[in-house]
């Protein structure tokens, strides 16, 4: 209404100044601009109204509503990847391979995918990838340039670095010794002695939830992608309820109830703990019913640590080192070369 009154006022003024024809042209131009302005204003009001409704709804959203495919993450995590360590093929699944059809994927699937998008023989870096990922102990991984001539001292960790332990032979020493201590010292059921060790079940980077008896895998955004209770996969809905119960809340996983599996030594702890979780859930043992998952993990950690201190592991390795430590003919020459170049060396087991 105000725009119309202003238009009439301006038209009368313009008619007295320039004549009727110019006034008509001015009215037509001004009317067109007013209509366009009205349409834009209406669109903005509609957009703001829609944004308000979306914003109100987002307050009630949870992470499992955003993630529509409940099983995709689990299928991806269960796929075993063939890995070669120094030319020897080994299966290293993320937790455990339960979907063998994923392992049957080959180059044909990628060829069909490239063909469907018109990229046949065009993406060589994809089509020519090797089937097996070869890992060598001579590889050096570095994320920046490093001038070794400026380095005055070099330190080496002992376990799994200078001393390259043979798995699963080395792990079995701690696993079997811890089982015996759990039964004979802490009074755990005799069924513990029947536990079997599988070192291919685990990788570093997982997190142990001691309080719930769970094993979880998170991404760089600290979102839990895969979760197991003992050896049993946790459903997508339960996983998201446990670890992403509120929208836009990122858990830290730094509380004392979480343990990061950042060393190969912890594979023994994890496998023994997973066995105990299954035994507690599926068996009828008073000693296990009286313990929480966290208490069982504490017992496992204490028994494995005692095996490292009381000679159960080290005495046997010292007697037969060739059975537990991989011989590296280049190790001593490398250390001598450092020393001959004036580099100071130090060794530690706490890096």
N, C-alpha and C positions, 0 to 999 in steps of 0.2 A: 504493500500500500504506500509506504514511504517512497519507494522507487518510482511509483506511478505519479505521485504528487510532484516529485522532483522533475520528472520527465515533462509534465504539463507546464510547469513553471519555466523550464529551460526552453521549451518550444515557443512559448509566447515571446520570450526575450529574443530568441533567434529570428522569429518572423519579423519583428520590428527592425532588426539590424540588417538582414540579408534578403528577405522576401520569402514568399510561400514555397517556391520550388526547393531552395536550399534547406528550408525548414523540414520539408517532407523527407529529403534524403537523410538528414540528421536523425529524424525520428526512426527511420527504418534501421539505420546502423546501430543506434542506441538500443532499440528493442531486441535486435539479434544478440548483442552482447549481454543484455539482461537475462535472456533465455539461457544462454550458455552458462552464465554465472549461477543461475538457479539450478541447472542440471548438475553442475559440479558440486554445489553446496549440498544437494540431495544425496549425491553419491558419497560425499564425505560423511554425512550423517549416517548413511546406511553402513559404511565401512566401520565407523566407530561403534555402531550398535552391534555388528557382528563380532568385532574384536572384544567388546565387553562380555558377550555371551561366551566366547571361546576362553577368555581369561577366567571367567567364573567357573567354567567346567574343568579347566586345567588344575584347579585347586583340589579336585576330587580324584584326579588321575593317579595311578600308581604305575611303577615301571613295568609290571607284567601286563598291563593293558596296552602300553605302547608297543611292546614286543609281541607281535601277532603270531609268529611261528614259534610254538612252544617247544618243538622237538629239533629244530635246525641246529641249535647250539650243541645239543647232546650228540647228534649224529656226527657233526664235525669233530667233536672232541674224541669220539670213540674210534675214529678212523686211525688205524695203525700206519705208521710211515716207515718204509724200509730204509735203514741207515747202514752205511758201511763204515766201520771203524778200522782204519789201516788195512782196508781191503777185505775184512771179514764181515759178512753180512749179518745184521742183527735186527730184530724187530723191537722198536722202542715206541710203544703206544703212549698216548698222553696219560691215560690212567689204565685202561684195559680195553682191548678190542673186542666188542660184542657184535659188531655189524660187519661181517666179512665181505659183504658185497662192495663196500667202499674200497677194500684192498684190491678189488679186481679192476679198478679204473686204470686205463692205460692211455697211450698216446692217441688211440682211435677216438676217444671221447673229446680230446682237445682238438683234433683235426675236424671233427664234425661241428664243434662250436665255432671254430674259425671259419669254416665253410659257410655256416648259416649266416654269418655277418659279412661275408664277402672278403675275408682276409686270408684265403688259402695261399700258402707259400709267401706271405707278406710279413708275418711277424716271426722272424727267425729266432729271436731271443726266447720265444715261447716254444716253438715247435722243436727246437734243437736242445732243449734242456735234457740232461741225463736222467735216466729212470731212477738211479740211486744217488743219494747225497753222500759223497765220499768225504769222510772226516779224517784228517791226518794230524798226528801229534807234532808235526813239523810246521803246521800252519800258525801264523801269528795274526792276531786280530787287534787292530788299533783304529781308533776313531779320530786320530789327529796325527800330524807329522811329528816325528821324534828324531832328534839328532843324537845318536848314541855316543858321538864323540864328546858331547857335553855332559854325559852321565859319569859320575865319579864313584858311585856305589850301586850295587844291584843285590836285592834280597830275593830269596827263594823260599816258598813254603815247602814243607816236607811231604805231608800226606797228599796223595793223588797229584803231586807235581813232580818233585824229584823222585819220590817213591811212587811208581805207577802200579797200583795194586791190581791184581787180576780178579775180575769179578766173574762168577759169584763166589769163587773159592775163599777170598778174603772176607767177604761179608758173612759167609756161613759160620766163621769162627765166632763172631759176635752174636749172631742169631741163635746158634745152638747153645752157646754159653749163657745167654740171657734167658732162654727157655728153662734151662736147668735151675738157674737161680730163682726164677719165678715160682717154680714148683717146690723145690727143696728148701728154700729160705723163706719165701713169702707165703707159702701155703696155697698156691694156685692149683686148680684141678689138674689131674694127670693128663687130661685131654690136650693140654698145652704142648706136651711133648710130641704130639702128632702134627703140629703146625709145619707147613712146608714153605720154603722161601723162594720167591721169584723176583729177581732183581730187575726184570724187564717191565715190571708193573708200574714203576715210578720214574719220574723225572724231577730234576731240580726246578724250583719255582712254584711248587704247590704250597698250600697253606693248610696246616692241621688245626682244626677247631677242636681243642681238647674238651671243651665243655659239652659239646654235642656228639663227639665221636665222628666228626665229618672231615672229609678231605675236599678242599675247594680249589678251583683254578680261576683266577681273576685276570681281567685285561688291564690295559694301561690306565683306564678310567676307574679302576677298582670296582668294576661290575663283575659279579660272580657268574661265569659262563658255564661252569660244570661243577657238580657237587656229588660226592659219594658219601654214604653212611657205611663205614666199614668197606666192604667190597660191593655194596648194593647201590646202584645209581639212584639218586634222588630226583623225583619228578620236577619238571620245570616249574609248576605251580608252587610246590613246597619250597623249592630253592629260592624263588623270588619272594615268598612270604618270609622266609628266615632271614634273608640277607638284603632285601630291598623293600621293606615294608612301607616306607613313606616316599612319596614322590619327591625327586630332586634332592634326596639325602644320600650322601656318599659315605659309606662306612670306612673307617680307617684301617681296620684289621691290625692294629698295633697294640691292642689290649693284651694283657698277660694270658688270656685264654687262647691266643693264637700263636702258632709256631711256624716260622718260615722254613721251608725245606730248601736251604741254600747250600748244603754240602751233600756229597755222596754217602757220608756216614749215616745220614738220617733216613736213608732208605730202609735200613734195618729197623729203626724205631717205628717207621710208618707201617711196615709190613706186619710187624709183631702187634702193634696197636690195632690195626684193622682186623687181624685174627681175633683179638680179645673182644672187640666190639661185636663181631658176629657171634662169638661164643656166649657173651652176656645176653644178647638179644634172643638167641635161639635155643640156648641151653637152660638147664635148671640147676644152678650152682649157688649155694648160699653165700660163698665167699665173694662171688662176682655180683650177686644181687645187693650185697652190702656196700659195694664200691660204686662211686660215680665214674663216668668216663675219664674225667680229669685225674682222678686218683689212680686209675689204671695206667694212664699215660705216664704219670710221675713214677710209678713202679717200673715201667718199661725203661724209662730214661735212666733210672738209678741202676738197674741191672746191666744195661748195655755199657754204661760208663764204668761200672765196676769191672767188667770184662777187659776194658782197656787198661785198668790200673793194677789188677791182681795177677797178670801174666797169662790169662786164658788165651789172649790173642798174641801178644808179643813173644812169649816163650816159644810158641809153635812156629811163628814166622822166622824167628832167629834160628831154629833148628833146620827148617826147610825153606829158605828164602826163594828158591827157584820156583816153588809151587804157588807163591802168593805175590811176588813182585816181578813185574815184567822187566827183562834185561834190556837196557838201552845203551848200545855201543857208543853213541855220540855224547853221552852225558858227561863223562870225565873230560874228553877233549874240549867240550864247550866251556867247562869251568876253568880249565887251564888256559884257554885263550883269553878269557876275561882277566885272569890274574896276570898273564904276560903283558897285557895291554895297560896294566896299572889300575884296573878297576878293583875296588874293594868289594868282597863278597861277604854276605851274612846269611844265615839260615835260621828259620824259626818254624814252629808248629802252631803259631797263633795268628797268622795273617788272615 
